[in-house]
Amino acid sequence: MVNIINVFDPDFITIGDIMIDGGSLMLDEIKKTVFERSFPFRKNKPDILYSVLGTETVLYGAGAVAIDYVLNNFDIISERLDMKKETI
């Protein structure tokens, strides 16, 4: 995480999935360690926070990819559905 901060200079970093179960104690320790190890000349420290999506972020991402694929390839999918109807 320190390398990401040093290279990309983000405004915020969200932590998700099982890491959320660590609660505020874990988040405080992550912030402390990251800020100790990041470059000292940075003007702003990024906000580090837990994702509001909870522990199901991977599931939401997979769903978004599937929906995006269907919407961007609707003509291919409808052709395949039409082929299946013809064989029945």
N, CA and C atoms as a LAMMPS dump frame, in Angstrom:
ITEM: TIMESTEP
0
ITEM: NUMBER OF ATOMS
264
ITEM: BOX BOUNDS ff ff ff
-5.0000000000000000e+02 5.0000000000000000e+02
-5.0000000000000000e+02 5.0000000000000000e+02
-5.0000000000000000e+02 5.0000000000000000e+02
ITEM: ATOMS id mol type element x y z
1 1 1 N 0.825 -1.181 0
2 1 2 C 0 0 0
3 1 3 C 0.877 1.256 0
4 2 1 N 1.999 1.207 0.685
5 2 2 C 2.907 2.345 0.718
6 2 3 C 3.429 2.658 -0.682
7 3 1 N 3.764 1.624 -1.437
8 3 2 C 4.244 1.845 -2.801
9 3 3 C 3.178 2.497 -3.667
10 4 1 N 1.947 2.096 -3.498
11 4 2 C 0.849 2.705 -4.259
12 4 3 C 0.742 4.182 -3.928
13 5 1 N 0.833 4.513 -2.665
14 5 2 C 0.751 5.916 -2.241
15 5 3 C 1.924 6.715 -2.794
16 6 1 N 3.122 6.155 -2.684
17 6 2 C 4.318 6.878 -3.146
18 6 3 C 4.34 7.076 -4.654
19 7 1 N 3.846 6.122 -5.408
20 7 2 C 3.905 6.209 -6.866
21 7 3 C 2.715 6.961 -7.448
22 8 1 N 1.501 6.629 -7.007
23 8 2 C 0.3 7.169 -7.647
24 8 3 C -0.294 8.388 -6.952
25 9 1 N 0.079 8.642 -5.713
26 9 2 C -0.413 9.798 -4.957
27 9 3 C -1.949 9.894 -4.952
28 10 1 N -2.633 8.848 -4.483
29 10 2 C -4.111 8.864 -4.512
30 10 3 C -4.689 9.789 -3.443
31 11 1 N -5.913 10.221 -3.677
32 11 2 C -6.629 11.028 -2.678
33 11 3 C -7.168 10.155 -1.554
34 12 1 N -7.542 8.926 -1.909
35 12 2 C -8.037 8.001 -0.896
36 12 3 C -7.777 6.568 -1.325
37 13 1 N -7.791 5.676 -0.355
38 13 2 C -7.643 4.248 -0.589
39 13 3 C -8.747 3.553 0.182
40 14 1 N -9.466 2.662 -0.495
41 14 2 C -10.496 1.892 0.2
42 14 3 C -10.007 0.468 0.408
43 15 1 N -10.329 -0.046 1.557
44 15 2 C -9.972 -1.415 1.915
45 15 3 C -11.27 -2.196 2.004
46 16 1 N -11.291 -3.369 1.384
47 16 2 C -12.525 -4.139 1.374
48 16 3 C -12.32 -5.59 1.719
49 17 1 N -13.356 -6.341 1.475
50 17 2 C -13.412 -7.779 1.675
51 17 3 C -13.17 -8.141 3.135
52 18 1 N -12.425 -9.182 3.403
53 18 2 C -12.273 -9.705 4.758
54 18 3 C -11.507 -8.753 5.678
55 19 1 N -10.737 -7.837 5.097
56 19 2 C -9.977 -6.873 5.906
57 19 3 C -10.899 -5.997 6.755
58 20 1 N -12.137 -5.831 6.32
59 20 2 C -13.089 -4.999 7.051
60 20 3 C -13.366 -5.567 8.442
61 21 1 N -13.271 -6.88 8.561
62 21 2 C -13.561 -7.52 9.848
63 21 3 C -12.576 -7.115 10.942
64 22 1 N -11.46 -6.487 10.583
65 22 2 C -10.477 -6.05 11.573
66 22 3 C -10.938 -4.874 12.405
67 23 1 N -11.937 -4.167 11.928
68 23 2 C -12.493 -3.049 12.675
69 23 3 C -11.569 -1.844 12.742
70 24 1 N -11.892 -0.934 13.659
71 24 2 C -11.141 0.317 13.761
72 24 3 C -9.72 0.093 14.257
73 25 1 N -9.497 -0.928 15.069
74 25 2 C -8.154 -1.216 15.563
75 25 3 C -7.208 -1.519 14.403
76 26 1 N -7.651 -2.345 13.472
77 26 2 C -6.828 -2.692 12.317
78 26 3 C -6.636 -1.489 11.399
79 27 1 N -7.695 -0.726 11.173
80 27 2 C -7.608 0.44 10.303
81 27 3 C -6.629 1.465 10.871
82 28 1 N -6.674 1.695 12.171
83 28 2 C -5.751 2.634 12.807
84 28 3 C -4.302 2.18 12.638
85 29 1 N -4.064 0.888 12.784
86 29 2 C -2.704 0.348 12.635
87 29 3 C -2.225 0.446 11.19
88 30 1 N -3.126 0.198 10.231
89 30 2 C -2.776 0.334 8.813
90 30 3 C -2.377 1.775 8.507
91 31 1 N -3.186 2.719 8.972
92 31 2 C -2.889 4.132 8.725
93 31 3 C -1.542 4.519 9.338
94 32 1 N -1.317 4.124 10.57
95 32 2 C -0.072 4.449 11.264
96 32 3 C 1.136 3.913 10.496
97 33 1 N 1.082 2.645 10.114
98 33 2 C 2.195 2.012 9.41
99 33 3 C 2.418 2.636 8.041
100 34 1 N 1.358 2.869 7.309
101 34 2 C 1.472 3.449 5.969
102 34 3 C 2.08 4.836 6.037
103 35 1 N 1.628 5.662 6.953
104 35 2 C 2.123 7.027 7.018
105 35 3 C 3.554 7.098 7.553
106 36 1 N 3.947 6.13 8.36
107 36 2 C 5.341 6.067 8.819
108 36 3 C 6.28 5.697 7.679
109 37 1 N 5.807 4.86 6.762
110 37 2 C 6.673 4.327 5.707
111 37 3 C 6.578 5.062 4.376
112 38 1 N 5.611 5.956 4.227
113 38 2 C 5.488 6.673 2.952
114 38 3 C 6.455 7.857 2.929
115 39 1 N 6.675 8.391 1.749
116 39 2 C 7.613 9.497 1.587
117 39 3 C 7.21 10.671 2.474
118 40 1 N 8.157 11.261 3.188
119 40 2 C 7.82 12.345 4.124
120 40 3 C 7.489 13.675 3.449
121 41 1 N 7.867 13.852 2.183
122 41 2 C 7.653 15.144 1.525
123 41 3 C 6.267 15.289 0.91
124 42 1 N 5.411 14.292 1.088
125 42 2 C 4.053 14.37 0.537
126 42 3 C 3.28 15.495 1.22
127 43 1 N 2.57 16.283 0.43
128 43 2 C 1.785 17.385 0.989
129 43 3 C 0.538 16.876 1.705
130 44 1 N -0.158 15.954 1.062
131 44 2 C -1.421 15.456 1.618
132 44 3 C -1.33 13.965 1.89
133 45 1 N -1.904 13.571 2.98
134 45 2 C -2.014 12.145 3.277
135 45 3 C -3.356 11.671 2.726
136 46 1 N -3.361 10.546 2.027
137 46 2 C -4.643 10.053 1.498
138 46 3 C -5.524 9.523 2.624
139 47 1 N -6.816 9.627 2.44
140 47 2 C -7.755 9.005 3.372
141 47 3 C -7.713 7.502 3.153
142 48 1 N -7.603 6.756 4.214
143 48 2 C -7.658 5.297 4.134
144 48 3 C -8.905 4.889 4.898
145 49 1 N -9.812 4.211 4.214
146 49 2 C -11.083 3.868 4.83
147 49 3 C -11.584 2.526 4.332
148 50 1 N -12.543 1.992 5.061
149 50 2 C -13.151 0.729 4.657
150 50 3 C -14.202 0.986 3.589
151 51 1 N -14.349 0.042 2.685
152 51 2 C -15.338 0.135 1.623
153 51 3 C -16.745 0.065 2.209
154 52 1 N -17.647 0.848 1.657
155 52 2 C -19.037 0.808 2.107
156 52 3 C -19.764 -0.423 1.558
157 53 1 N -19.126 -1.121 0.603
158 53 2 C -19.745 -2.316 0.026
159 53 3 C -19.591 -3.533 0.917
160 54 1 N -18.802 -3.439 1.953
161 54 2 C -18.656 -4.55 2.89
162 54 3 C -17.745 -5.645 2.375
163 55 1 N -18.06 -6.869 2.766
164 55 2 C -17.197 -8.001 2.44
165 55 3 C -17.545 -8.658 1.11
166 56 1 N -18.522 -8.147 0.403
167 56 2 C -18.955 -8.757 -0.859
168 56 3 C -18.473 -7.989 -2.08
169 57 1 N -17.365 -7.265 -1.968
170 57 2 C -16.909 -6.43 -3.077
171 57 3 C -16.546 -7.241 -4.315
172 58 1 N -15.966 -8.41 -4.135
173 58 2 C -15.598 -9.247 -5.278
174 58 3 C -16.854 -9.694 -6.019
175 59 1 N -17.879 -10.019 -5.277
176 59 2 C -19.144 -10.435 -5.871
177 59 3 C -19.767 -9.3 -6.687
178 60 1 N -19.742 -8.084 -6.144
179 60 2 C -20.269 -6.933 -6.878
180 60 3 C -19.468 -6.685 -8.153
181 61 1 N -18.156 -6.813 -8.066
182 61 2 C -17.303 -6.623 -9.237
183 61 3 C -17.584 -7.649 -10.316
184 62 1 N -17.738 -8.911 -9.921
185 62 2 C -18.041 -9.972 -10.893
186 62 3 C -19.396 -9.726 -11.552
187 63 1 N -20.359 -9.3 -10.778
188 63 2 C -21.676 -8.985 -11.327
189 63 3 C -21.613 -7.833 -12.315
190 64 1 N -20.822 -6.816 -11.997
191 64 2 C -20.674 -5.664 -12.888
192 64 3 C -20.019 -6.072 -14.199
193 65 1 N -19.02 -6.945 -14.132
194 65 2 C -18.357 -7.422 -15.352
195 65 3 C -19.336 -8.218 -16.209
196 66 1 N -20.13 -9.079 -15.581
197 66 2 C -21.104 -9.881 -16.328
198 66 3 C -22.163 -8.998 -16.994
199 67 1 N -22.683 -8.035 -16.267
200 67 2 C -23.693 -7.124 -16.825
201 67 3 C -23.103 -6.312 -17.973
202 68 1 N -21.89 -5.819 -17.788
203 68 2 C -21.22 -5.059 -18.841
204 68 3 C -21.041 -5.902 -20.1
205 69 1 N -20.66 -7.164 -19.942
206 69 2 C -20.474 -8.056 -21.085
207 69 3 C -21.79 -8.259 -21.829
208 70 1 N -22.853 -8.506 -21.1
209 70 2 C -24.158 -8.74 -21.734
210 70 3 C -24.614 -7.494 -22.488
211 71 1 N -24.476 -6.338 -21.862
212 71 2 C -24.946 -5.114 -22.505
213 71 3 C -24.105 -4.74 -23.727
214 72 1 N -22.818 -5.026 -23.695
215 72 2 C -21.955 -4.687 -24.82
216 72 3 C -21.946 -5.744 -25.922
217 73 1 N -22.485 -6.923 -25.648
218 73 2 C -22.506 -8.007 -26.638
219 73 3 C -23.917 -8.559 -26.816
220 74 1 N -24.899 -7.696 -26.705
221 74 2 C -26.289 -8.137 -26.755
222 74 3 C -26.643 -8.798 -28.074
223 75 1 N -26.096 -8.305 -29.171
224 75 2 C -26.416 -8.886 -30.483
225 75 3 C -25.908 -10.325 -30.576
226 76 1 N -24.726 -10.611 -30.069
227 76 2 C -24.179 -11.973 -30.085
228 76 3 C -25.028 -12.894 -29.218
229 77 1 N -25.389 -12.408 -28.054
230 77 2 C -26.177 -13.224 -27.12
231 77 3 C -27.561 -13.507 -27.694
232 78 1 N -28.191 -12.497 -28.3
233 78 2 C -29.528 -12.72 -28.862
234 78 3 C -29.474 -13.703 -30.034
235 79 1 N -28.406 -13.664 -30.825
236 79 2 C -28.248 -14.636 -31.911
237 79 3 C -28.147 -16.054 -31.36
238 80 1 N -27.391 -16.227 -30.299
239 80 2 C -27.239 -17.555 -29.693
240 80 3 C -28.561 -18.042 -29.105
241 81 1 N -29.317 -17.128 -28.515
242 81 2 C -30.623 -17.518 -27.977
243 81 3 C -31.57 -17.919 -29.105
244 82 1 N -31.517 -17.199 -30.227
245 82 2 C -32.339 -17.548 -31.371
246 82 3 C -31.974 -18.927 -31.923
247 83 1 N -30.68 -19.264 -31.944
248 83 2 C -30.233 -20.568 -32.404
249 83 3 C -30.752 -21.687 -31.501
250 84 1 N -30.766 -21.42 -30.219
251 84 2 C -31.26 -22.423 -29.282
252 84 3 C -32.761 -22.653 -29.479
253 85 1 N -33.516 -21.612 -29.775
254 85 2 C -34.948 -21.742 -29.992
255 85 3 C -35.218 -22.596 -31.239
256 86 1 N -34.38 -22.441 -32.249
257 86 2 C -34.557 -23.188 -33.495
258 86 3 C -34.31 -24.681 -33.286
259 87 1 N -33.417 -25.034 -32.384
260 87 2 C -33.106 -26.452 -32.171
261 87 3 C -34.131 -27.144 -31.287
262 88 1 N -34.935 -26.402 -30.595
263 88 2 C -35.936 -27.023 -29.689
264 88 3 C -37.159 -27.435 -30.42
